[in-house]
Amino acid sequence: MRRLLGGLTARGRSFAAVGTVTIVCGLLVIPEPDLVRIGALLLALPVLSAFGAGRARYRLACVRTVSPARLPAGQSTAVTIRLTNASRLRTGLLLAEDTVPYALGSRPRFIFEGIGPGGSRAYTYQLRSDTRGRYTVGPLRVRVADSFGLVSITRAFTSSSALTVTPRIIPLARPPVGGYWLGDSEHGRRSIAASGEDDVAPRAYRTGDSLHRVHWRSTARYGELMVRREEQYWRNTASLFLDSRRVSYSSELFELAVSAAASIGVHLAGEGFEARFVTAEGEVPRQGTFRDTLLDTLAVLRPSRAVSLEAGVKALGTGDGQFIAVLGELPPAQARELAAARRGTTPAVALILAEEGRGTDAARVLAAAGWRVAVVPDEVRLAAAWQELYGGEPGGSGEFSAGVRAAGGPAQEAAHG
């Protein structure tokens, strides 16, 4: 009862005070039964209103729907609040306020008219964030008010919803010569076969294998139909590496690196790759699909205080398929350490995010080791750099030893000197 009476508004407390004084006057000062009756009525109104509002308060059900529950930064999501009255009494005016983190904007406030027994009301509002992260929306706070404005009782529901804001996704065009890394063109098949028989890991033909993958020399040697193992192997597997160390970036470039990794990962997933995600601290355990694991990880990723790339490079070296690295500035020694993770003729590309005129030393080291490299200073040139990386003929370890491909930048040098 004390808690219910604590919800009295200023008007409700005034009614209670006047009623009490009137009763005292009707009993002691001016003995008058009618005055006592009036005082009792004034006192009973807020008490009964508090009791009725209290009953409605504890019979409300709240369901919140966030759609979509995961979205890139800069986009909006719709949040729908549905209140259901599970009691036999009609509720009064409901003043609702949803709890929203500061990064998502101000707290939305809205009004539900009286809800009849078993009825429900819904309200939808929009949320938007330009900052990636995982946010908790809720709980909802509802003030139950009576029709006379005598009582206002606040209830905080316990349920909340999660909203994941991922890095902004930059659309990446499929490279003009897709066969080099996607393995879906005749050019791609020839480029793989050109590495020589020693690089081929043939296996017996299985029903459903493409005849384009038949390795005729191995077929003649073993007397049965053999196919190239590595074509499917390269085409469908990849390791996405992100240098997540604080020492490699400015804060602005770190966010660009996270966005670049997210964009590349979404692109790979859309192309049907079986990929894995590796940071400077090691491989990120898969939870669900690669796309979900990548985006959920990048949504909350913070710069690592690690100094060395040893853990990340070690994890990278255990993977299969091509390497795609998103890097910041790193000394030539660490670039050589990363380059050594590439085995044989495995395709490997690197995006180095660095300010104009920087990052070229590491780029030359990687290029000399057979990596395709682009130095990207800002977001505007990221998509162009990605297309440029896959726009030329695939080469071996010596093709790019003399230059660095700096997409869109003044430091661009000839790759085929």
C-alpha positions in Angstrom: 0.0 0.0 0.0 2.8 2.4 0.8 4.4 1.8 -2.6 1.0 2.4 -4.3 0.4 5.6 -2.4 3.9 6.7 -3.3 2.7 6.9 -6.9 0.3 9.7 -6.1 0.7 12.8 -8.3 0.6 16.3 -6.9 -3.1 16.4 -7.6 -3.6 13.0 -5.8 -1.6 14.2 -2.8 -3.7 17.3 -2.6 -6.9 15.3 -2.7 -5.6 13.1 0.1 -4.5 16.1 2.2 -7.7 18.0 1.8 -9.7 14.8 2.5 -7.8 14.2 5.7 -8.2 17.8 6.9 -11.9 17.7 6.1 -12.5 14.5 8.0 -10.6 15.9 11.1 -12.7 19.1 10.9 -15.9 17.1 10.5 -15.1 15.0 13.6 -13.4 17.4 15.9 -13.7 21.1 14.9 -17.2 21.2 13.4 -19.0 18.0 14.2 -20.8 17.5 10.9 -21.4 14.1 9.3 -21.7 15.5 5.8 -18.3 17.1 6.1 -16.9 13.8 7.1 -18.5 12.1 4.1 -17.0 14.7 1.8 -13.5 14.2 3.3 -13.9 10.5 3.1 -14.7 10.8 -0.6 -11.7 13.1 -1.3 -9.4 10.7 0.6 -10.9 7.5 -1.1 -10.5 8.8 -4.7 -6.6 8.7 -4.8 -6.5 5.5 -2.7 -8.9 3.7 -5.1 -7.1 5.1 -8.1 -3.7 3.9 -6.8 -5.1 0.5 -6.2 -6.7 0.3 -9.7 -3.5 1.6 -11.3 -1.5 -0.9 -9.4 -3.6 -3.8 -10.6 -3.2 -2.7 -14.2 0.5 -2.2 -13.7 1.2 -5.8 -12.8 -0.9 -7.3 -15.6 0.8 -5.7 -18.6 3.0 -7.7 -21.0 5.6 -6.1 -23.2 7.1 -7.5 -26.4 9.8 -5.7 -28.3 10.8 -6.5 -31.9 14.0 -5.1 -33.5 14.1 -5.5 -37.3 16.8 -5.9 -38.4 18.7 -6.8 -35.2 22.0 -6.5 -37.1 22.7 -3.6 -39.5 25.7 -1.6 -40.9 26.5 1.7 -39.3 24.6 4.6 -40.8 21.5 2.6 -41.5 18.2 2.6 -39.5 16.3 -0.2 -37.8 12.7 -0.3 -36.7 11.8 -1.1 -33.1 8.2 -2.1 -32.4 6.9 -2.1 -28.8 3.6 -4.0 -28.2 1.9 -3.7 -24.9 -0.8 -6.2 -24.0 -3.3 -5.8 -21.1 -3.7 -9.3 -19.5 -6.1 -8.1 -16.8 -9.9 -7.8 -16.7 -9.7 -4.0 -16.1 -9.2 -1.4 -18.7 -5.9 0.5 -18.2 -5.6 4.2 -17.9 -3.4 6.4 -19.9 0.1 4.7 -20.3 3.1 7.0 -20.7 6.0 4.9 -22.0 9.7 5.5 -22.4 12.1 3.0 -23.8 15.7 2.9 -22.5 18.1 3.5 -25.4 21.9 4.0 -25.2 23.2 7.5 -25.8 24.9 6.4 -29.1 21.6 5.5 -30.6 19.9 8.9 -29.9 17.4 10.2 -27.3 15.0 8.0 -25.5 11.7 7.7 -27.3 8.6 8.6 -25.4 5.1 7.7 -26.5 1.6 7.4 -25.2 -0.8 4.4 -25.2 -4.4 5.2 -24.8 -6.4 3.0 -22.4 -6.1 -0.7 -23.4 -9.1 -2.8 -22.8 -9.1 -6.3 -21.3 -7.1 -8.6 -23.5 -6.3 -5.8 -25.9 -3.0 -4.5 -27.1 -1.4 -1.4 -28.6 1.8 -1.1 -30.6 4.2 1.7 -31.3 7.1 1.7 -33.8 10.1 4.0 -33.8 13.4 4.2 -35.6 17.0 3.8 -34.3 20.2 4.8 -36.1 23.8 4.7 -35.2 26.9 5.8 -37.0 29.1 4.0 -34.5 29.6 0.3 -34.6 29.0 -1.7 -31.4 26.6 -4.1 -29.6 23.8 -2.2 -27.8 21.1 -3.1 -25.4 17.7 -1.6 -26.1 15.4 -1.6 -23.1 14.0 -2.2 -20.7 10.7 -0.3 -21.2 9.5 2.0 -18.5 5.7 2.6 -18.3 3.9 5.1 -16.2 0.3 4.0 -15.5 -1.9 7.0 -15.0 -5.6 7.0 -13.9 -8.3 9.1 -15.7 -8.3 11.8 -13.0 -4.6 12.3 -13.0 -4.3 11.4 -9.3 -1.9 8.5 -9.7 1.2 7.8 -11.8 2.9 4.5 -11.2 6.1 3.6 -13.1 7.0 0.1 -14.0 10.2 -1.1 -15.6 10.0 -4.3 -17.5 12.9 -6.7 -17.3 13.1 -7.7 -21.0 15.6 -6.0 -23.3 16.7 -6.6 -26.9 20.2 -6.6 -28.5 21.1 -4.5 -31.5 24.4 -5.1 -33.3 25.7 -2.3 -35.4 28.4 -3.6 -37.7 31.0 -1.6 -39.6 29.8 0.2 -42.7 29.9 -2.1 -45.7 31.5 -0.7 -48.8 30.3 -2.3 -52.0 33.1 -4.1 -53.8 32.7 -4.9 -57.5 33.5 -8.3 -58.8 36.9 -8.1 -60.6 36.8 -8.1 -64.4 39.1 -11.2 -64.5 37.2 -13.2 -61.9 38.9 -16.4 -62.8 42.1 -15.5 -61.1 40.7 -15.8 -57.7 37.1 -17.0 -58.1 38.1 -19.9 -60.4 35.0 -19.6 -62.5 36.5 -18.9 -65.9 38.7 -20.6 -68.5 41.4 -18.0 -67.8 41.4 -19.0 -64.1 41.8 -22.6 -64.9 44.7 -22.0 -67.2 46.4 -19.8 -64.7 46.2 -22.5 -62.0 47.4 -25.2 -64.4 50.3 -23.0 -65.5 52.0 -23.6 -62.1 53.1 -27.0 -63.3 52.4 -30.6 -62.5 54.4 -30.5 -59.4 51.9 -28.0 -57.9 48.9 -30.2 -58.7 47.4 -32.4 -56.0 45.2 -34.7 -58.1 42.6 -37.0 -56.8 40.3 -39.6 -58.3 37.3 -38.3 -60.3 34.0 -38.2 -58.4 30.5 -38.0 -59.7 29.6 -34.3 -60.2 33.2 -33.1 -60.7 33.6 -30.7 -63.7 35.4 -32.1 -66.7 37.3 -28.9 -66.9 39.2 -30.0 -63.8 40.5 -33.2 -65.3 44.3 -33.5 -65.1 45.2 -35.5 -68.2 48.8 -36.2 -67.3 47.8 -37.7 -63.9 45.0 -39.6 -65.7 47.5 -41.2 -68.1 49.9 -42.0 -65.3 47.4 -43.6 -62.9 45.1 -45.2 -65.6 42.0 -43.6 -64.1 40.3 -40.3 -64.4 42.0 -37.7 -62.1 41.0 -34.1 -61.3 42.9 -31.2 -59.9 42.3 -30.8 -56.2 43.7 -27.3 -55.8 41.3 -25.6 -58.3 38.3 -26.2 -56.0 40.6 -25.7 -53.1 41.8 -22.2 -54.1 38.4 -21.2 -55.4 36.4 -21.8 -52.4 38.7 -21.2 -49.4 40.3 -18.1 -48.1 41.8 -16.6 -45.0 41.0 -13.0 -44.2 43.6 -11.4 -42.0 43.2 -8.1 -40.2 46.1 -6.4 -38.4 44.2 -5.3 -35.4 47.1 -3.7 -33.5 46.8 -0.2 -32.1 50.4 0.6 -33.2 49.6 0.1 -36.9 46.9 2.8 -37.3 45.6 6.1 -36.4 42.1 5.9 -34.9 40.5 7.0 -38.2 42.5 4.5 -40.2 41.7 1.7 -37.8 37.9 2.2 -38.4 38.6 2.2 -42.1 40.5 -1.1 -41.7 37.6 -2.6 -39.8 35.2 -1.5 -42.5 37.5 -2.8 -45.2 37.7 -6.2 -43.5 33.9 -6.3 -43.1 33.4 -5.3 -46.7 35.8 -8.0 -48.0 34.4 -10.7 -45.8 30.8 -10.0 -46.9 32.0 -10.0 -50.5 33.7 -13.4 -50.0 30.6 -14.8 -48.3 28.5 -13.6 -51.2 30.8 -15.4 -53.6 30.4 -18.7 -51.8 33.8 -18.8 -50.1 34.5 -21.0 -47.2 36.5 -18.5 -45.3 37.9 -17.8 -41.8 38.9 -14.7 -40.0 42.2 -14.1 -38.4 43.4 -11.0 -36.4 46.8 -10.1 -34.9 45.8 -12.2 -31.8 44.9 -15.4 -33.7 42.0 -17.0 -35.5 38.5 -16.0 -34.4 36.5 -19.2 -33.5 33.6 -19.8 -35.8 30.2 -19.2 -34.3 27.6 -19.9 -37.0 28.4 -18.8 -40.5 31.6 -17.0 -41.5 29.6 -13.9 -42.3 27.9 -13.8 -38.9 31.1 -14.5 -37.0 33.0 -11.8 -38.9 30.4 -9.1 -38.5 29.7 -9.9 -34.8 33.4 -9.8 -34.1 34.1 -6.6 -36.0 31.1 -4.8 -34.4 32.9 -4.9 -31.0 36.5 -5.1 -32.1 38.9 -2.7 -30.3 42.5 -2.0 -31.2 44.8 -4.7 -29.7 47.8 -3.7 -27.6 49.8 -6.5 -29.1 53.2 -5.5 -30.5 54.0 -8.6 -32.5 52.2 -10.2 -35.4 53.5 -13.6 -34.4 50.2 -15.1 -33.1 48.3 -13.9 -36.1 50.8 -15.0 -38.7 51.1 -18.4 -37.0 47.3 -18.9 -37.2 47.3 -17.6 -40.8 49.9 -20.1 -41.9 47.7 -23.0 -40.8 44.9 -22.1 -43.3 44.1 -23.2 -46.8 43.4 -21.3 -49.9 44.2 -17.7 -50.7 45.3 -15.0 -48.3 43.7 -11.6 -48.1 45.3 -9.2 -45.6 44.1 -5.8 -44.4 47.1 -4.1 -42.8 48.2 -0.8 -41.3 51.8 0.5 -41.2 54.2 -2.2 -40.3 58.0 -2.4 -40.4 59.7 -4.4 -43.2 60.7 -7.1 -40.7 57.1 -7.8 -39.8 56.2 -7.6 -43.5 58.7 -10.4 -44.2 57.2 -12.4 -41.4 53.8 -12.0 -42.9 55.0 -12.8 -46.4 56.6 -16.0 -45.2 53.1 -17.4 -44.3 52.3 -17.7 -48.0 53.1 -21.2 -49.3 54.1 -22.0 -52.9 51.9 -20.2 -55.4 49.0 -19.6 -53.1 47.3 -16.3 -54.2 47.8 -13.5 -51.7 46.7 -9.9 -51.7 47.2 -7.1 -49.2 45.5 -3.7 -48.6 47.8 -1.4 -46.7 45.9 1.4 -45.1 48.3 4.3 -44.6 48.6 8.0 -45.1 49.9 9.3 -48.4 53.6 8.5 -48.9 53.7 5.9 -46.1 53.5 2.1 -46.1 55.5 1.6 -49.3 58.4 -0.2 -47.6 56.1 -3.0 -46.3 54.3 -3.0 -49.7 57.6 -3.6 -51.6 58.5 -6.5 -49.2 55.2 -8.2 -49.8 55.2 -7.5 -53.5 58.7 -9.0 -53.8 57.3 -12.1 -52.1 54.6 -12.5 -54.8 51.8 -10.7 -53.0 49.5 -8.2 -54.9 49.6 -5.0 -52.9 47.6 -1.8 -52.8 48.3 1.2 -50.5 45.1 2.9 -49.7 45.1 6.3 -47.8 41.3 6.8 -47.5 37.9 5.2 -47.9 37.2 6.9 -51.3 39.9 4.8 -53.0 39.2 1.5 -51.3 36.8 0.0 -53.9 39.1 1.1 -56.7 42.1 -0.5 -55.0 40.2 -3.8 -54.5 39.3 -3.9 -58.2 42.8 -3.0 -59.2 44.3 -5.8 -57.1 42.4 -8.4 -59.2 42.4 -6.6 -62.5 45.8 -7.7 -63.8 47.4 -10.9 -64.8 48.3 -13.2 -61.9 52.0 -13.4 -61.4 54.7 -15.3 -59.6 57.0 -14.2 -56.9 59.1 -12.0 -59.2 56.5 -10.2 -61.1 55.9 -7.4 -58.6 59.3 -7.3 -57.0 60.1 -3.9 -58.6 57.0 -1.9 -57.7 54.0 -1.3 -55.5 50.5 -0.9 -56.8 49.2 2.2 -55.0 45.6 2.5 -56.1 44.6 6.0 -56.9 47.6 7.6 -55.2 50.4 9.7 -56.6 53.0 7.1 -55.4 51.9 4.6 -58.0 54.7 2.8 -59.8 54.8 0.5 -62.8 54.1 -3.1 -61.8 55.5 -4.5 -64.9 58.8 -2.6 -65.1 
